[in-house]
Amino acid sequence: MFSPVESESTKLQQGPAPTKIIQSQSQYRTCQIKVPDLEKPVPAVCVDQEYYSFFKAVEGADKTLEIVAKLGTGGDSTVITKTPKGYAIWVKEPQGELHRSKA
């Protein structure tokens, strides 16, 4: 399980790319972004002024960390957020542009 951290995101090194584990909704904002390789906007979160597109929802912490480790080994920075049914994995989109911000 993840230990609670309320004030700032925790960075884990899972291979060459970092993962941020977000413990509080105040640490990110939801939005939609446009990415160069997709026609339609995608759900995303903005963390530390960087955009992360939705990748996958996972129920268990172990499976979440396994997926994030594979993504990190491939060079993808990720964010993990808690959901009512488990965890959401988001992948950094360096070329992502804000399409629509949600309140």
Secondary structure, DSSP 4 states (H G I P E B T S, - for coil): -PPP--SSPEEEE-SSSEEEEE--GGG-EEEEEE-TT-SS-EEEEEETTEEEEEEEEES-HHHHHHHHHHHHHTT--EEEEEETTEEEEEEE-TT-EEEEE--
